[in-house]
Amino acid sequence: MILSEGSHVNAAMFCDFSQTGFIDSALAPYDHRFGPVVVSDDPWFRPNVLPHRRISPGEVGLDAVPLDSARTTQALRTAVAALEGPTAVIVDMSWGLDALHGSDSYETWGGVSEELALELGMPFMSFYNKELMIEDQMQAAFRAHRQFLAPSGLYQNPFWLPPDLVRDGTLDEQLGFMLGRVVPDFADGPLFKHMEREAARGATPDWLDRDRDQVALSVGSGRWQIHCLGRLRVLTGQNREVDWQVPGSAPKKTRTLFAYLLQSGEKGAHADRIGELLWPDGGTEAQKRARLHHTVAMLRRALGDQRAVLRQGDYYRLNAPVGSWMDITSFEQLCRRGFSLARHGEREAAIRIYFAAERLYGGDLFEDLPQDYVENDHDDWCMPRRIWLRDMAVRHQYDFSNVLRQSGRLGEALEHVLKALSIDPTSEAAHCEALRVYFAQGRIEAMHRHYRQLAKREGDVDIEVQGSEIQEVYESLCDDLENMTPDQRKTKVMALR
């Protein structure tokens, strides 16, 4: 529905930032008197706004991970108060791409903009460049704002949730609120008024099957931030990193148990399978069960809550708070988004996405876990996923190189293709890209040397070059070189050095 003027405005706009006419039309009602305040580092975003009315996201703490809502609220309140007659606050939400936990930060930002819009009596409008967003961020942005902004006006957002409901609400309370925003008959939540609050906690389809004392963690505790790529790191609550060195524990087994339960998902893992993983060479089933009971107790202590690991019969599972973040999910989404943008020729957008993905890839999946647990004869729970993510990281790097090369950024292109080859020296696609980069740089001898080393199988790389794509690319580049006149060849080499 279109809202009337004077409504409390905390609005989101999803658009392509290159469509300036679309944005200008939407902002026309707010661009009068002294004009709006813009929060952005991009000089091309609302370039007509004078420099003294522009605020860098870093100045107000939007570069912090996780976002500190109190700090950002106060900083923005002070910055806006120092300016004369602002009509609106316009925020370029591209800062979320640089925050590794952009989804969580977007929801936090929704609470900040909601509070300040009401307190300062002026519209807060958050602009999301759809070209630079992944799925998790889009969903978070949908929940963060009361309205949607478009050239045709303001529209009530049926997906918006007040910050207190996002943080502490039960699933039925959230659903009841959203229904009430669309259907006036349910505005006071009569549909769920007889539901006991404790019975509705959780956000998965089987939440009704859980005991009440088992589900409180899903709502009341701070979200986890789980880093699986490279060294396993888990942050809980107030950005507290989990210390696996719990007195009386075996830290390697505790970390492995966490990783195994994380990969097991909502269903969890059977006690016998966990026992075979952690104690494959000795002990009776009863002894393994006793050891597992102790290890689970140590994991709960490390995570800071007895409800962090739940037991249901013979199964154990993690009880991560709703909205917890995991780097694997964001990394996969960023890679897919970058691949798509690159295929459609959106090079600058692809480069930004690729940079964000690169910051997330810290190495192999759970690379600091003991190899005996990762390469387990009884349960191949890690290696297929590790190899798949490694392949994605390799493709990300040589695709990144390809886009940079086509954009004329040849030094950076070489850096990234060499990163791809450091992850997987046998990648044919990465070797092909390396040949193309050397050719584009005018480093013809380096191109020849790279190919000769592969053809002679020198060093540790064992690739069959004969009849491969590498040979085809090399011969094509040599043909291109042969077809140049001496002056063209010299000009090319000189220009690209």
C-alpha positions in Angstrom: 0.0 0.0 0.0 1.1 3.6 -0.6 1.6 5.5 2.6 0.4 9.0 3.2 2.9 11.8 3.8 4.0 12.4 7.3 4.5 8.8 8.1 7.4 7.7 10.2 9.9 6.8 7.4 12.6 4.2 7.7 12.7 3.1 4.1 14.8 0.9 1.8 15.3 1.3 -1.9 16.7 -1.5 -4.1 18.0 -0.3 -7.4 20.9 -0.2 -9.8 23.0 2.7 -8.8 23.8 3.5 -12.4 20.1 4.3 -12.9 20.4 7.8 -11.5 17.1 9.0 -13.0 15.2 6.4 -11.1 16.9 7.4 -7.8 16.4 11.2 -8.5 12.7 10.6 -9.1 12.3 8.7 -5.8 14.2 11.3 -3.8 12.5 14.4 -5.4 10.1 14.9 -2.4 13.0 15.0 0.0 15.5 17.2 -1.9 14.5 20.7 -0.8 15.6 23.4 1.6 19.2 22.6 2.6 18.9 19.1 1.2 19.6 15.7 2.6 22.6 14.3 4.4 24.4 11.5 2.5 26.4 8.7 4.2 28.7 7.3 1.5 32.3 6.9 0.5 31.4 6.9 -3.2 31.7 10.4 -4.7 29.5 9.3 -7.6 26.6 8.5 -5.2 24.4 11.6 -5.1 27.3 13.8 -6.5 25.1 16.9 -6.2 25.3 16.8 -2.4 27.9 19.2 -1.1 31.0 17.8 0.6 30.2 19.3 4.0 26.9 17.4 4.0 28.5 14.0 3.3 29.5 11.6 6.0 31.9 8.7 5.6 30.5 5.3 6.9 33.7 4.9 8.9 33.0 8.2 10.7 29.9 6.7 12.3 31.1 3.2 12.9 29.5 1.4 9.9 32.9 -0.2 9.2 32.8 -2.1 12.5 32.3 -5.9 12.6 30.0 -6.6 14.3 28.2 -3.3 14.1 27.9 -1.4 17.5 24.4 0.0 17.4 24.9 2.3 20.3 28.1 3.8 18.9 26.6 4.3 15.4 23.4 5.8 16.8 25.2 8.4 18.8 27.7 9.2 16.1 25.0 9.7 13.5 22.9 11.8 16.0 25.9 14.1 16.6 26.8 14.4 12.9 23.3 15.2 11.7 22.7 17.7 14.6 25.8 19.6 13.4 24.3 20.3 10.0 21.7 23.0 9.1 18.2 21.9 8.2 18.7 18.4 6.8 15.6 17.1 5.1 16.5 13.4 5.1 19.4 11.0 5.8 20.4 9.0 2.7 22.6 6.0 3.3 24.6 4.2 0.6 24.4 0.6 2.0 27.5 -0.6 0.0 29.4 -0.5 3.3 27.7 -3.9 4.1 29.8 -5.6 1.4 33.0 -4.6 3.2 31.6 -6.0 6.5 32.1 -9.7 6.5 28.9 -10.1 8.5 26.8 -7.8 6.3 23.6 -9.7 6.9 23.7 -9.3 10.7 24.9 -5.7 10.3 22.0 -4.9 8.0 19.5 -6.0 10.7 21.4 -4.0 13.3 21.3 -1.0 11.0 17.6 -1.4 10.7 17.3 -0.8 14.4 19.5 2.3 14.3 17.7 3.9 11.4 14.3 3.1 13.1 15.3 4.7 16.3 16.8 7.8 14.7 14.0 8.3 12.2 11.6 8.5 15.1 13.8 10.6 17.4 14.9 13.1 14.8 11.6 13.3 12.9 13.2 13.0 9.5 13.2 10.2 6.9 16.1 7.7 6.9 16.4 6.1 3.5 18.8 3.2 2.9 19.9 2.6 -0.7 20.9 -1.0 -1.6 22.8 -1.5 -4.9 21.2 -4.8 -6.0 24.2 -5.6 -8.2 26.4 -5.9 -5.0 24.1 -7.9 -2.8 24.0 -11.6 -2.0 20.9 -13.6 -0.9 21.5 -13.4 2.9 22.0 -9.6 2.7 18.8 -9.1 0.7 16.7 -11.1 3.1 18.2 -9.2 6.1 17.5 -5.9 4.3 13.9 -6.9 3.7 13.4 -7.3 7.5 15.2 -4.1 8.5 13.0 -1.3 7.1 9.4 -0.2 7.6 8.9 0.9 4.0 10.1 0.5 0.5 10.9 3.6 -1.5 10.2 4.0 -5.2 9.6 6.9 -7.7 5.9 6.2 -7.2 6.1 6.7 -3.4 6.5 4.9 -0.1 5.1 1.4 0.3 4.5 -0.5 3.6 6.9 -3.4 3.9 5.1 -6.5 5.1 8.4 -8.2 5.9 9.6 -5.6 8.3 10.1 -6.6 12.0 10.7 -4.2 14.9 14.2 -4.5 16.3 12.9 -6.0 19.6 11.1 -8.8 17.7 14.1 -9.5 15.6 16.2 -9.8 18.7 13.9 -11.4 21.2 10.7 -12.4 19.5 9.3 -15.9 19.2 8.5 -17.3 15.8 4.7 -16.9 16.4 5.1 -13.3 17.5 7.1 -12.5 14.4 4.6 -14.1 12.1 1.7 -12.5 14.0 3.2 -9.1 13.6 3.8 -9.5 9.9 0.3 -10.7 9.3 -1.1 -7.8 11.3 0.7 -5.3 9.0 -1.0 -6.7 6.0 -4.4 -7.7 7.4 -5.9 -5.1 9.9 -8.0 -7.8 11.5 -4.9 -9.4 13.0 -3.1 -6.1 13.9 -3.3 -7.0 17.7 -2.1 -10.5 17.2 -5.3 -12.4 18.1 -4.3 -15.4 16.0 -1.6 -16.4 18.4 -2.8 -14.8 21.7 -3.4 -18.2 23.4 -0.1 -19.6 22.4 2.4 -20.0 25.3 5.4 -17.9 24.6 8.0 -20.6 25.5 6.4 -23.1 23.2 7.0 -21.1 20.1 10.7 -20.5 20.3 13.0 -21.5 17.5 13.0 -21.0 13.7 13.1 -24.4 12.2 10.1 -26.6 11.0 10.4 -29.0 13.9 10.4 -26.4 16.7 7.1 -27.7 18.2 8.8 -31.0 18.9 11.4 -29.5 21.2 11.3 -29.3 24.9 10.9 -25.8 26.2 14.1 -25.8 28.1 16.0 -26.9 25.0 15.2 -24.0 22.8 15.8 -20.8 24.8 19.3 -20.4 23.3 17.8 -20.0 19.9 16.3 -16.7 20.9 17.9 -15.3 24.0 21.7 -15.6 23.3 23.9 -13.6 21.1 24.4 -14.9 17.5 27.4 -16.9 16.7 29.9 -16.0 14.0 31.5 -19.2 12.7 34.7 -19.1 10.6 35.3 -22.5 9.0 37.6 -21.6 6.1 41.1 -21.9 7.5 41.4 -22.0 11.2 38.1 -22.9 13.0 37.0 -19.8 14.9 33.7 -19.2 16.7 32.6 -15.9 18.3 29.7 -15.9 20.6 27.7 -13.2 22.5 29.6 -9.9 22.7 32.2 -10.9 20.0 33.9 -13.3 22.4 36.1 -15.8 20.7 35.6 -19.4 21.9 38.6 -20.7 23.8 38.9 -24.4 23.2 41.5 -24.8 25.9 39.0 -25.7 28.6 40.6 -27.2 31.7 40.1 -30.9 31.7 39.3 -31.1 28.0 41.1 -32.5 24.9 40.9 -29.3 22.7 41.4 -31.1 19.4 38.5 -33.4 20.1 36.4 -30.5 21.3 37.0 -28.5 18.1 36.4 -31.6 16.0 33.1 -32.3 17.7 31.9 -28.8 17.1 32.9 -29.0 13.4 31.3 -32.5 13.0 28.0 -31.3 14.6 28.1 -28.2 12.5 28.3 -30.2 9.3 25.6 -32.6 10.6 23.1 -29.7 10.6 19.6 -29.8 12.2 19.3 -33.6 12.3 22.5 -33.9 14.4 24.9 -36.9 14.6 24.4 -40.3 16.3 26.5 -41.0 19.3 28.0 -44.1 17.9 29.2 -42.3 14.7 30.8 -39.6 16.8 32.5 -42.2 18.9 33.9 -43.9 15.9 35.2 -40.6 14.6 36.9 -39.4 17.9 38.0 -42.8 19.3 38.4 -45.1 16.3 41.1 -47.4 17.7 40.0 -48.4 21.2 37.5 -48.9 23.9 34.1 -50.5 24.2 30.9 -48.7 23.1 30.2 -47.9 26.7 33.6 -46.4 27.2 33.2 -44.3 24.0 29.8 -43.1 25.2 31.3 -42.0 28.5 34.1 -40.2 26.7 31.6 -38.5 24.4 29.5 -37.4 27.4 32.6 -35.7 28.8 33.6 -34.1 25.5 30.1 -32.7 25.0 30.3 -31.2 28.5 33.6 -29.6 27.6 32.1 -28.2 24.3 29.2 -26.7 26.2 31.5 -25.1 28.6 33.7 -23.7 25.8 30.5 -22.3 24.1 29.4 -20.7 27.4 25.9 -22.3 27.6 24.7 -25.8 28.6 22.0 -25.5 25.9 24.5 -24.9 23.1 24.6 -28.7 22.4 21.3 -30.6 22.6 20.8 -34.3 23.1 17.7 -36.0 21.7 17.9 -39.8 22.3 21.1 -41.1 20.7 21.6 -37.9 18.7 23.5 -34.7 19.5 23.2 -31.4 17.6 24.3 -27.8 17.9 21.7 -25.3 19.0 23.1 -22.2 17.3 21.2 -19.0 18.0 18.8 -17.9 15.2 20.6 -15.6 12.7 24.0 -17.0 13.4 26.5 -16.4 10.6 28.9 -18.8 8.9 31.6 -17.8 6.4 31.0 -20.8 4.1 27.5 -19.5 3.2 28.6 -16.0 2.4 31.6 -17.2 0.5 29.5 -19.4 -1.8 27.0 -16.7 -2.4 29.6 -14.1 -3.1 31.4 -16.4 -5.6 28.2 -17.2 -7.4 27.3 -13.5 -7.6 30.7 -12.6 -8.9 30.6 -15.3 -11.5 27.2 -14.1 -12.7 28.2 -10.4 -12.9 31.4 -11.3 -14.8 29.4 -13.4 -17.3 27.2 -10.4 -18.0 30.0 -7.9 -18.4 29.5 -6.1 -15.1 33.2 -5.9 -14.4 33.4 -3.2 -11.7 30.6 -4.8 -9.7 32.2 -8.2 -10.1 35.6 -6.9 -8.9 34.0 -5.6 -5.7 32.2 -8.9 -5.1 35.4 -10.8 -5.7 37.4 -8.7 -3.3 34.7 -9.4 -0.6 34.9 -13.2 -1.3 38.6 -13.2 -1.1 38.6 -11.7 2.4 36.4 -14.7 3.5 38.6 -17.5 2.2 41.1 -18.1 4.9 42.2 -21.5 3.6 40.9 -25.1 3.5 37.8 -26.0 5.4 38.7 -26.8 9.0 42.4 -26.8 8.0 43.6 -26.9 11.7 41.7 -30.1 12.6 43.8 -33.2 13.1 44.2 -35.1 9.8 43.2 -38.4 11.4 39.7 -36.9 12.1 39.4 -35.2 8.7 40.4 -38.3 6.6 38.3 -40.8 8.6 37.7 -44.3 7.2 34.3 -44.6 8.9 32.8 -41.3 7.9 34.0 -39.2 5.0 32.3 -36.1 6.5 34.8 -33.4 5.6 37.1 -34.1 2.6 34.4 -33.9 -0.2 33.2 -30.5 1.1 36.8 -29.3 1.6 37.7 -30.2 -2.0 34.6 -28.6 -3.4 35.3 -25.4 -1.5 38.9 -25.4 -2.6 37.9 -25.8 -6.2 35.5 -22.9 -5.8 38.3 -20.8 -4.3 40.6 -21.7 -7.3 37.9 -20.7 -9.8 37.2 -17.5 -7.8 40.9 -16.5 -8.1 41.4 -17.2 -11.8 38.0 -15.7 -12.7 39.0 -12.7 -10.6 42.2 -12.5 -12.7 40.3 -12.7 -15.9 38.0 -9.8 -15.0 41.0 -7.7 -13.8 42.9 -8.5 -17.0 40.0 -7.4 -19.2 39.8 -4.2 -17.1 43.5 -3.5 -17.8 44.7 -4.1 -14.3 47.4 -6.6 -15.3 49.6 -6.6 -12.2 46.6 -7.4 -10.0 45.5 -10.0 -12.5 48.8 -11.8 -12.3 48.7 -11.7 -8.5 45.3 -13.5 -8.4 46.1 -16.1 -11.0 49.2 -17.0 -9.0 47.1 -17.3 -5.9 44.9 -19.8 -7.8 47.9 -21.8 -8.8 49.2 -21.7 -5.2 45.9 -23.4 -4.1 45.9 -25.9 -6.9 49.1 -26.1 -9.1 47.3 -28.6 -11.4 44.4 -26.3 -12.5 44.4 -26.2 -16.3 42.1 -23.1 -16.3 44.5 -21.2 -14.0 47.5 -22.1 -16.1 45.6 -20.9 -19.2 44.8 -17.6 -17.5 48.5 -17.2 -16.4 49.6 -17.5 -20.1 47.0 -14.9 -21.1 48.1 -12.5 -18.4 51.8 -12.8 -19.4 50.8 -12.2 -23.0 48.8 -9.1 -22.1 51.7 -7.8 -20.1 54.0 -8.2 -23.0 56.1 -10.6 -21.0 56.4 -13.0 -23.9 59.5 -14.8 -22.6 57.7 -15.4 -19.3 54.8 -16.9 -21.2 57.1 -19.3 -23.1 58.9 -20.2 -19.9 55.7 -21.0 -18.1 54.5 -23.3 -20.9 57.9 -25.0 -21.3 58.0 -25.8 -17.6 54.6 -27.4 -17.8 55.4 -29.3 -21.0 58.6 -30.7 -19.5 56.8 -31.4 -16.2 59.4 -29.5 -14.3 59.1 -29.1 -10.5 56.2 -30.5 -8.6 53.5 -29.9 -11.2 52.5 -33.0 -13.2 50.1 -32.0 -15.9 49.6 -33.7 -19.3 49.9 -30.7 -21.7 49.7 -32.5 -25.0 46.2 -32.1 -26.4 45.0 -30.0 -23.4 43.4 -26.6 -23.3 46.8 -25.2 -22.1 48.3 -26.2 -25.4 45.5 -24.7 -27.4 45.7 -21.4 -25.5 49.5 -21.3 -25.8 49.4 -22.0 -29.6 46.7 -19.4 -30.1 48.7 -16.8 -28.3 51.8 -17.7 -30.4 49.7 -17.4 -33.6 48.6 -13.9 -32.4 52.2 -13.0 -31.8 53.3 -14.3 -35.3 50.5 -12.3 -37.0 51.8 -9.0 -35.6 54.2 -6.9 -37.5 57.6 -6.2 -35.9 56.5 -2.7 -35.0 53.2 -4.0 -33.6 55.0 -6.5 -31.5 57.5 -4.0 -30.2 54.7 -1.4 -29.5 52.7 -4.0 -27.6 55.6 -5.1 -25.5 56.7 -1.5 -24.7 53.1 -0.4 -24.0 52.4 -3.2 -21.6 55.6 -3.2 -19.6 
